[in-house]
Amino acid sequence: MLKIVAYVRYSNASMMLDWNIFVGALIFFILCGILIFQNQIWEEEDYSRNKKWYKWKTSAIKSNKGDLSRIYPTSNK
């Protein structure tokens, strides 16, 4: 049987938010904001590139009432 014993020395250390943690959190949130904004730009570009296909898909879903099994060909005839 393997026994694992962890020894933690007692100290009066306390957690304080210092300047490095604040700067790290600030950089993290700025990067998250940039990535969210960039992702929105990529989605808009993708939609504008494929606008014709999205309109066709939307009209196909409306005309078939959500059943897409008949709009895609199952075999090459």
C-alpha positions in Angstrom: 0.0 0.0 0.0 1.3 3.4 -1.0 0.9 6.2 1.4 1.3 9.8 0.2 1.9 12.4 2.9 2.0 16.0 2.1 3.8 18.4 4.5 2.8 22.0 4.3 4.7 24.4 6.5 2.6 26.8 8.5 3.0 30.4 7.6 1.3 33.7 8.0 1.1 34.3 4.3 -2.0 36.0 2.9 -3.3 36.3 -0.6 -3.1 39.9 -1.9 -3.9 41.2 -5.3 -0.8 42.8 -6.5 0.0 44.7 -9.6 1.0 41.6 -11.7 -2.3 39.9 -11.1 -4.2 43.1 -12.1 -2.2 43.6 -15.3 -2.6 39.9 -16.2 -6.4 40.0 -15.7 -6.5 43.3 -17.7 -4.6 41.7 -20.6 -6.8 38.6 -20.4 -10.0 40.6 -20.7 -8.7 42.8 -23.5 -7.7 39.7 -25.5 -11.1 38.1 -24.9 -12.8 41.2 -26.1 -10.6 41.3 -29.3 -11.3 37.7 -30.0 -15.1 38.1 -29.5 -15.1 41.2 -31.8 -12.9 39.4 -34.4 -15.2 36.3 -34.3 -18.2 38.6 -35.0 -16.4 40.0 -38.0 -15.6 36.5 -39.4 -19.2 35.5 -39.0 -20.4 38.5 -40.9 -17.9 37.9 -43.7 -18.9 34.2 -43.9 -22.6 35.2 -44.1 -22.0 37.8 -46.8 -19.9 35.3 -48.8 -22.6 32.6 -48.6 -25.7 34.8 -48.6 -27.2 33.1 -51.6 -26.8 29.6 -50.0 -28.3 30.8 -46.7 -31.3 32.3 -48.5 -31.8 29.0 -50.4 -31.5 27.0 -47.3 -34.0 29.2 -45.4 -36.5 29.0 -48.3 -36.1 25.2 -48.5 -36.7 24.9 -44.7 -39.8 27.1 -44.9 -41.3 25.3 -48.0 -40.6 21.8 -46.5 -41.7 22.8 -43.0 -38.3 21.9 -41.5 -38.1 18.4 -43.2 -34.8 18.6 -45.2 -34.8 14.9 -46.2 -36.3 15.6 -49.6 -34.3 18.6 -50.7 -30.9 16.9 -50.9 -30.5 14.3 -53.6 -29.9 10.7 -52.3 -28.5 9.3 -55.6 -27.2 10.4 -58.9 -29.7 9.7 -61.6 
